[in-house]
Amino acid sequence: MSTILIRGAKVLGGDVQDVLIDGETIAAVGTALDAGDATVVDGTGQILLPGLVDLHTHLREPGREDSETVLTGTQAAARGGFTSVFAMANTFPVADTAGVVEQVWRLGKESGYCDVQPIGAVTVGLEGKQLAELGAMHDSAAGVTVFSDDGKCVHDAVIMRRALEYVKAFGGVVAQHAQEPRLTEGAQMNEGVVSAELGLGGWPAVAEESIIARDVLLAEHVGSRVHICHLSTAGSVEIVRWAKSRGIDVTAEVTPHHLLLTDELVRSYNPVYKVNPPLRTEKDVMALREALADGTIDIVATDHAPHPHEDKDCEWAAAAMGMVGLETALSVVQHTMVETGLLDWAGVADRMAHKPAEIGQATGHGRPVSAGEPANLTLVDPAYRGEVNPAGFASRSRNTPYEGRELPGRITHTFLRGRATVVDGKLA
């Protein structure tokens, strides 16, 4: 076990303090701490945050290791300042049994770059017809608490009700990919002016909003918890705000790309902008930012969706949906939320560490930066400005919508239980 002294960083963007790490734990927080024989990390001008937690990551393993592996995905996560990620179930085979979720969990343990908590499928094979082994996955070594058919919607109201009732027994949560399938048949982008002009199949906002409305009412009816994945429309915001005003136990997430990008980018026909749910309008983007600021949207989640080159370098209609996001997430949030004055750094810590850890029950993560807490930390240089270059990504895939775009902020160090996983911006 080693000791590390982070000297002179602004803890949660506030006071300049020293943080002493002893082994896996924060030993002390204060000013002019004695370094002794500790390794000193100069935090001057930097922001010290709890290690970030991503409630929505696609690691692709098992089955699509050409896109990503648990190792490369967790390396990308560490580079992005994350110490814990929740791995979605749409793998091959689907993570719908105790055996598959335990495999993913063990691969995360072996990688060592961040904690990996598998998300279990709600239905067998993501087919929406029969509940998966929810109890067995929860009771497994992986201890699954979050269940989602993400990539597909649990569109059958009876199946969704049963899932909500089932997970209530052990305090779990169903994370819904809100997409009414009949309303989105053949959809290629947001339904609106741009889709009409381009002649691309439209994806109406009501396809998301109708499912969210149904599911918050179901959650209220059975007294269970529901989480809304990658909320993307102004109307969805209003439904979640209304549900919370009624005391319904609902939480919601927004992706970094939905905080910044709009459907106007689709005019380029560049498939890097093809994503599910689709990029929406400027009005939606502004509503999402305001909702994240006021707490209607609880968290930022990346929906990191890696794809190999050939699945994106093709015509729009044939291209896969999704964007990588782990290594750029905090920069986009700094750009859209901090630099606009909508959130301070303590707010960022809340939306990207505290609350996602709370929703997913990620023990030891999202904790305060104080003595006695686990040393899961990330150090950010907010003054950095640089162009995004996917060639330098740790992820196996390069499908970022930000290539060549200047973004602020850079992760200089990430610590997982006191062990550096990133040092001076490079994998340790």
Secondary structure as UniProt FT lines:
FT   STRAND          3..11
FT   TURN            12..13
FT   STRAND          16..22
FT   TURN            23..24
FT   STRAND          25..30
FT   TURN            36..37
FT   STRAND          39..42
FT   TURN            44..45
FT   STRAND          47..50
FT   STRAND          52..57
FT   TURN            61..63
FT   TURN            65..67
FT   HELIX           70..79
FT   TURN            80..81
FT   STRAND          82..87
FT   HELIX           98..111
FT   STRAND          115..118
FT   HELIX           124..126
FT   HELIX           134..139
FT   TURN            141..142
FT   STRAND          146..147
FT   TURN            150..151
FT   HELIX           157..168
FT   TURN            169..171
FT   STRAND          173..176
FT   HELIX           182..184
FT   TURN            185..186
FT   STRAND          189..190
FT   HELIX           193..198
FT   STRAND          202..203
FT   HELIX           205..222
FT   STRAND          226..228
FT   HELIX           234..245
FT   TURN            246..247
FT   STRAND          250..254
FT   HELIX           256..260
FT   HELIX           263..268
FT   HELIX           271..273
FT   HELIX           282..294
FT   STRAND          299..300
FT   HELIX           309..312
FT   HELIX           316..318
FT   TURN            326..328
FT   HELIX           329..333
FT   HELIX           334..338
FT   TURN            339..341
FT   HELIX           345..349
FT   HELIX           350..354
FT   HELIX           355..360
FT   TURN            363..364
FT   TURN            371..372
FT   STRAND          377..388
FT   HELIX           390..392
FT   TURN            401..402
FT   STRAND          406..416
FT   TURN            417..418
FT   STRAND          419..423
FT   TURN            424..425
FT   STRAND          426..427
//
